[in-house]
Amino acid sequence: MRVSVVRLAGWTIASLAGQIDIFTVPTLRTDLAALVADHGGRPQVIIDLGDVTFCDAHGLGALIGAHQTAIRRGGTVRMVVPKGRVRRLLRIARPTHALEVHETLSDAVAVGPL
C-alpha cells in the first residue's frame, strides 16, 4: 500500500494505492492519524481510494476510525470511492457512520471544506 498526500482547495488529500488488509492497516492507521491531527483542530481530509485494489474489514475499520477522529476534532473526512470492489464493500458492510462518499475527487472537492 502506498499513500501520497497533497493539499488542494483547503483539503488534505490522501491518495491510497494497493491493498488495504490486516498486514497494511497498522501503517495506514498511523498515516491517517497524522493526517487528522495535522490540522490544528479542524481536519479537512479527503481519502481517495481510486487506486485501492482490495480492502478488507480491517481497512474499513481504519477508514471509519479516521472519520470518527476527524469528527471529534470538529473536522471531516470525505472518501472518494469509484465503482468497483471497495464501493461494493461499503455497500455490503453498510457502516452506520455518516461517511461522505463521492465517486470522484472533483465531486469531493467541489462541495468545499466545512
Secondary structure as UniProt FT lines:
FT   STRAND          2..8
FT   TURN            9..10
FT   STRAND          11..20
FT   TURN            22..24
FT   HELIX           25..37
FT   TURN            38..41
FT   STRAND          44..55
FT   HELIX           57..72
FT   TURN            73..74
FT   STRAND          76..80
FT   TURN            83..84
FT   HELIX           85..93
FT   STRAND          100..102
FT   HELIX           105..110
//
